[in-house]
């Protein structure tokens, strides 16, 4: 019986790098994009033997900005995927999309390629915020792209939204949320801004945290997010993700539940049979060696039992319904309490973790300090 697999394809190009972004992406010429697409297809075709053991149920094309590729380049990539990999009958296939880089032709090609889910980088409904973030689009362009997507027949759309922006108030965030739910997307990813080293935002705000919402304001923003989205039919299923019923992102759930996935493209990560692997982050090396993946794999690591247990907990607890004690025992042959008894006792007493029947999960207070709590599950 063939095993279940997810595919992640990385497109490391953007029209312009955003001020907050530390992802592996850059501006590129048309020649550079074409060379990369050729290399990506070579890597896809190199997995022919490997693919025989799997059926693909989820695909996620991320970046960067995948929609900055030409329509025919996207088609060639998917032609190669369908040539090499076997897919389940109704896979979830997502591509990220920037409102400033999409048109009707691209959307029609996406549909023809089998893409059935769009993740649109909206980030804000306010043009002044979009300008601060360094986005290439305004809100009017978002509305136009969203309408084009609906007209093209897309019925599963995620909108990314970013909070805790410089000088943002809870009242302003409520307005952002209300305008977002009026668009009626199936899924909303609501992230709080994180200042990452090496970005323009880091240079501007790291030494001036007073320009950003403080911890109390960020807490109020998070609670407002949950209240408004749940009141409008979006259930929180992960720390930053909300969905209408049956519209959770299956591919992202694969990451949090440690399902197998193969990363294709520059800097992409894979988890195959408890082996974590990363492709090189050097473009010249990727272009040269993409046809022989083992030569461009970096940081190949077989996860020992201890590391698997850690990942089961700190990834699984990101989900609002947490982790299953029975599943822990099935996976590792040990009782969860025997491994983490003291840690669980402490956080349950502090009201940060709750136990209900078979499941262990973060409380709302726990979610607000989740990074601190999750680090306690590392040995």
C-alpha positions in Angstrom: 0.0 0.0 0.0 1.4 3.4 -1.0 2.0 5.9 1.8 0.6 9.4 2.0 2.8 12.3 1.0 2.7 16.1 0.8 4.7 18.2 -1.5 6.1 21.7 -0.8 7.5 23.6 -3.8 9.5 26.8 -3.1 9.5 29.7 -5.5 12.1 32.1 -4.0 11.3 35.2 -6.0 9.4 38.5 -5.2 8.8 41.6 -7.1 10.1 43.4 -4.0 11.2 42.2 -0.6 8.8 43.2 2.2 10.2 45.2 5.2 9.4 42.4 7.7 10.3 39.4 5.6 13.3 37.1 6.4 12.2 34.3 4.1 14.5 32.8 1.5 13.4 35.1 -1.4 14.8 37.8 -3.6 14.1 39.9 -6.7 15.0 38.3 -10.0 15.2 38.8 -13.7 13.1 36.8 -16.2 16.2 34.8 -17.1 16.9 33.9 -13.5 13.3 32.7 -13.1 13.4 30.6 -16.2 16.6 29.0 -15.1 15.1 28.2 -11.8 11.9 26.7 -13.2 14.1 24.4 -15.4 16.1 23.3 -12.3 12.9 22.8 -10.3 11.5 20.5 -13.0 14.8 18.6 -13.1 14.5 18.0 -9.3 10.9 16.9 -9.7 11.8 14.3 -12.3 14.7 13.0 -10.2 12.2 11.6 -7.7 10.6 9.1 -10.2 11.8 6.1 -8.3 11.0 7.6 -4.9 7.5 8.6 -6.0 6.6 5.0 -6.7 6.0 4.4 -2.9 3.7 7.3 -2.3 0.4 9.0 -3.2 0.3 12.7 -3.0 -2.7 14.2 -1.1 -1.5 17.8 -0.5 0.6 20.3 -2.4 1.7 23.7 -1.2 3.5 26.2 -3.6 5.1 28.9 -1.4 7.7 31.5 -1.6 8.6 34.2 -2.2 5.8 34.9 -4.5 4.8 31.9 -6.7 2.4 34.2 -8.6 5.3 36.2 -10.0 6.0 33.2 -12.4 4.4 33.3 -15.8 1.4 31.2 -16.3 3.2 28.8 -18.7 6.0 28.3 -16.2 3.5 27.2 -13.6 1.9 24.9 -16.1 5.3 23.3 -16.9 6.0 22.7 -13.2 2.6 21.0 -12.7 3.0 18.9 -15.9 6.2 17.5 -14.3 4.5 16.8 -11.0 1.7 14.9 -12.6 4.2 13.0 -14.8 6.2 11.8 -11.8 3.8 11.6 -8.8 0.6 9.7 -8.3 -2.1 11.8 -6.7 -5.2 10.8 -4.6 -8.6 11.5 -6.1 -9.2 14.8 -4.5 -5.9 16.4 -3.4 -5.6 19.8 -1.7 -3.4 21.9 -3.9 -2.6 25.4 -2.7 -0.5 28.2 -4.1 0.4 31.5 -2.5 -0.5 34.6 -4.4 0.3 38.3 -4.1 -2.6 40.5 -5.2 -0.1 42.7 -7.2 1.0 39.8 -9.4 -2.1 38.0 -10.6 -4.4 38.3 -13.6 -7.3 36.3 -15.1 -5.0 34.2 -17.3 -2.9 33.0 -14.4 -6.0 32.1 -12.4 -7.4 30.1 -15.3 -4.1 28.3 -15.7 -4.0 27.6 -11.9 -7.5 26.0 -12.2 -6.4 23.9 -15.2 -3.3 22.7 -13.2 -5.6 21.4 -10.5 -4.9 24.1 -8.0 -8.0 24.4 -5.8 -6.9 26.5 -2.9 -5.4 30.1 -2.9 -3.5 31.7 -0.1 -3.5 35.4 -0.7 -1.1 37.7 1.1 -3.5 40.5 2.0 -1.7 41.5 5.3 -3.9 44.6 5.9 -7.0 46.3 4.6 -5.4 49.8 5.2 -3.2 51.2 2.5 -1.1 53.1 5.0 -0.2 49.8 6.7 0.5 48.1 3.4 2.9 50.9 2.6 4.7 50.6 6.0 5.0 46.8 5.5 6.5 47.3 2.0 3.8 45.5 0.2 3.5 46.1 -3.6 -0.3 46.2 -3.6 -3.0 48.3 -2.2 -6.4 47.2 -0.8 -8.2 48.0 -4.0 -5.9 45.6 -5.9 -6.6 43.0 -3.2 -10.3 43.4 -3.8 -9.8 43.1 -7.6 -7.6 40.0 -7.3 -10.1 38.4 -4.8 -13.0 39.0 -7.2 -11.1 37.6 -10.1 -10.3 34.4 -8.0 -14.0 34.0 -7.2 -15.0 34.5 -10.9 -12.4 31.9 -11.8 -14.2 29.4 -9.6 -12.0 29.2 -6.5 -14.1 28.2 -3.5 -11.3 27.7 -1.0 -9.4 30.9 -0.3 -7.2 31.9 2.6 -6.4 35.6 3.4 -3.2 36.4 5.4 -3.6 39.2 7.9 -0.9 40.7 10.1 -1.5 42.3 13.5 0.6 44.1 16.2 1.8 46.6 13.5 3.6 49.8 14.5 1.2 52.1 16.5 -1.7 49.7 15.8 -4.5 49.9 18.4 -7.1 47.2 19.3 -9.8 49.3 17.7 -7.9 49.6 14.4 -7.4 45.8 14.5 -11.1 45.2 15.0 -11.8 47.2 11.9 -9.2 45.1 10.0 -11.0 41.9 11.1 -14.5 43.2 10.3 -13.5 44.2 6.8 -11.8 40.8 6.3 -14.8 38.7 7.4 -17.0 40.8 5.1 -15.0 39.3 2.2 -16.1 35.9 3.4 -12.9 33.8 2.8 -12.9 30.2 3.8 -9.8 30.5 5.9 -7.9 33.4 7.7 -4.3 33.2 8.9 -3.9 36.0 11.5 -0.3 36.4 12.4 1.3 38.8 14.9 4.2 40.8 13.5 7.6 39.4 14.6 10.7 41.6 14.2 13.3 39.3 12.5 17.0 40.1 12.5 18.3 41.2 9.1 15.2 42.9 8.0 14.5 46.6 7.5 12.0 46.4 10.4 14.7 45.1 12.7 17.0 48.0 11.9 14.1 50.4 12.6 12.3 48.9 15.5 14.6 46.6 17.5 16.1 49.5 19.4 12.7 51.2 19.7 10.2 48.6 21.0 8.0 51.5 22.3 6.9 52.1 18.7 5.2 48.6 18.6 2.3 47.3 20.7 3.4 46.2 24.1 2.7 42.7 25.6 -0.7 43.8 27.1 -1.8 45.4 23.8 -0.7 42.3 21.8 -2.7 40.1 24.2 -5.8 42.2 23.7 -5.3 42.0 19.9 -5.0 38.2 20.1 -8.2 37.9 22.2 -10.0 40.3 19.8 -9.0 38.1 16.9 -10.4 35.0 18.5 -13.6 36.7 19.6 -14.5 38.3 16.3 -13.5 35.5 14.0 -15.3 32.8 16.0 -18.4 35.1 16.1 -18.3 35.0 12.3 -18.0 31.3 11.9 -14.2 30.8 11.9 -13.0 28.2 14.3 -9.4 28.5 15.6 -7.6 25.2 14.9 -4.0 26.4 15.4 -2.4 29.3 17.2 -2.6 31.7 14.2 -5.1 29.9 11.9 -8.9 30.1 11.7 -11.2 28.3 9.2 -14.8 27.6 8.4 -16.0 24.0 9.0 -14.0 21.5 7.0 -11.8 24.2 5.5 -8.7 23.7 7.6 -5.4 23.7 5.6 -4.7 20.0 5.3 -1.1 20.6 4.2 -0.2 22.7 7.2 -1.9 20.1 9.5 0.6 17.7 8.0 3.5 19.7 9.4 2.0 19.9 12.9 1.1 16.2 12.9 4.4 15.1 11.6 3.1 13.6 8.4 5.7 12.9 5.6 6.4 15.7 3.1 8.9 16.3 0.4 10.4 19.8 -0.1 11.3 20.7 -3.7 13.2 23.8 -4.6 15.8 26.1 -3.1 16.1 25.8 0.7 13.0 23.6 1.0 12.7 21.2 3.9 11.6 17.5 4.0 10.5 15.0 6.6 10.7 11.5 5.2 10.6 8.4 7.4 11.8 10.4 10.4 14.6 12.0 8.4 14.8 15.8 8.2 16.5 17.2 5.2 17.1 20.7 3.7 18.0 21.6 0.2 20.9 24.0 -0.2 20.1 27.7 0.2 22.8 28.7 -2.4 21.2 29.4 -5.8 24.2 28.5 -7.9 24.5 25.1 -6.1 20.8 24.4 -6.6 20.9 25.2 -10.3 23.9 22.9 -10.7 22.8 20.0 -8.6 19.0 19.9 -8.7 19.0 16.8 -10.9 20.8 14.9 -8.2 19.1 15.8 -4.9 21.5 13.9 -2.6 24.3 16.2 -3.7 22.4 19.4 -2.6 20.9 18.1 0.6 22.2 19.9 3.7 21.7 19.2 7.4 20.4 15.7 6.8 19.4 14.3 10.2 17.8 11.1 11.2 15.6 11.9 14.2 16.2 9.8 17.2 13.3 8.7 19.4 13.9 11.6 21.8 13.7 14.1 19.0 10.5 12.6 17.6 8.9 12.9 21.0 9.9 16.5 21.2 8.4 17.3 17.8 5.2 15.4 18.6 4.7 17.7 21.5 5.9 21.2 20.4 4.3 20.8 17.0 1.1 19.1 18.1 0.5 21.6 20.9 0.2 24.4 18.3 -3.2 22.9 17.4 -6.1 24.1 19.5 -7.1 20.5 20.1 -3.5 19.6 21.1 -2.1 16.1 21.3 -3.6 12.7 22.0 -2.2 10.6 24.9 -3.3 7.4 23.1 -1.5 8.5 19.9 1.6 9.3 21.9 1.6 5.8 23.4 0.9 4.2 20.0 3.8 6.2 18.4 6.4 5.7 21.2 5.3 2.9 23.4 5.3 5.1 26.5 2.7 7.0 28.5 2.8 10.7 28.0 2.7 11.3 31.8 5.8 9.1 32.3 7.8 11.4 30.0 6.4 14.8 30.7 4.6 14.3 34.1 6.2 17.1 36.0 6.0 19.6 33.1 2.4 18.9 32.5 1.6 19.1 36.3 3.2 22.5 36.5 1.4 24.0 33.5 -2.0 22.5 34.4 -1.7 24.0 37.9 -0.7 27.4 36.3 -3.7 27.2 34.0 -1.6 27.1 30.9 -2.5 23.6 29.8 -5.7 21.7 30.1 -6.4 18.0 30.0 -9.7 16.7 28.7 -10.3 13.0 28.3 -7.6 11.8 25.9 -6.2 15.2 24.9 -3.7 17.7 26.2 -3.9 21.3 24.9 -3.0 24.9 25.6 -5.5 27.1 27.3 -6.1 30.6 26.0 -3.6 32.0 28.5 -1.2 29.2 27.4 -1.4 30.2 23.8 -0.4 33.8 24.7 2.9 32.5 26.0 3.1 29.5 23.7 6.8 29.8 22.7 7.8 29.7 26.3 5.6 26.7 27.1 6.6 24.7 24.0 10.3 25.2 24.8 9.7 23.3 28.1 8.9 20.1 26.1 12.5 20.0 24.7 14.8 17.6 26.6 
